Each structure stands twice: as structure tokens, then as C-alpha cells.
């Protein structure tokens, strides 16, 4: 994530970066030490997108302090 945002790794922690999902379940975790975006738990596609051919999980990454 740091690389994609054009930041040095320590900047994620300094800028208090957080991942926010659009639903109740939190699927993603941003490791501020490594900069990796990981899954917190297995995604049950049938539960989330049962009637949809293309399943999409939306999320946002909030980085505080001006870029």
C-alpha cells in the first residue's frame, strides 16, 4: 500500500492509515509495519454476492494528514 501511494513505509504509521469497508464485516487488514493489505478472514462469496456474477468488495484506505 505504501508503494502504491508513493509513500515511505514509516509514513503509513505516522499518518495513521486505516482500512474501512462498506459493510459490517471487516475483511481487510493494513499492516503498518510491512505495508501489506491482507484478508482478516475468509470471504464467503455465496453469502455476499449470491445472485451476482461479478463479486466486488469495496473498501477505502484513509491516510490522515495532508499528502
RASUL-V998272 format. One record per residue. N is the residue number from 1. OMEGA is omega in radians with two decimals (999 if undefined). Layout:
BEGIN
N&OMEGA, N&OMEGA
END
This chain:
BEGIN
1&3.13, 2&-3.14, 3&3.14, 4&3.13, 5&-3.12, 6&-3.14, 7&2.97, 8&-3.07, 9&-3.14, 10&-3.12, 11&3.10, 12&3.14, 13&-3.14, 14&-3.11, 15&3.04, 16&-3.13, 17&3.13, 18&3.05, 19&3.11, 20&3.06, 21&-3.13, 22&-3.12, 23&3.14, 24&-3.08, 25&3.12, 26&-3.08, 27&-3.00, 28&3.12, 29&3.08, 30&3.11, 31&-3.08, 32&3.11, 33&-3.09, 34&-3.09, 35&-3.10, 36&3.01, 37&-3.06, 38&3.06, 39&3.10, 40&3.14, 41&3.14, 42&-3.13, 43&3.07, 44&-3.06, 45&-3.12, 46&3.12, 47&-3.06, 48&-2.99, 49&-3.03, 50&-3.04, 51&-3.07, 52&-3.13, 53&-3.12, 54&-3.08, 55&-3.10, 56&3.03, 57&3.14, 58&3.07, 59&3.09, 60&3.03, 61&3.14, 62&3.09, 63&-3.11, 64&-3.13, 65&-3.07, 66&3.09, 67&999
END
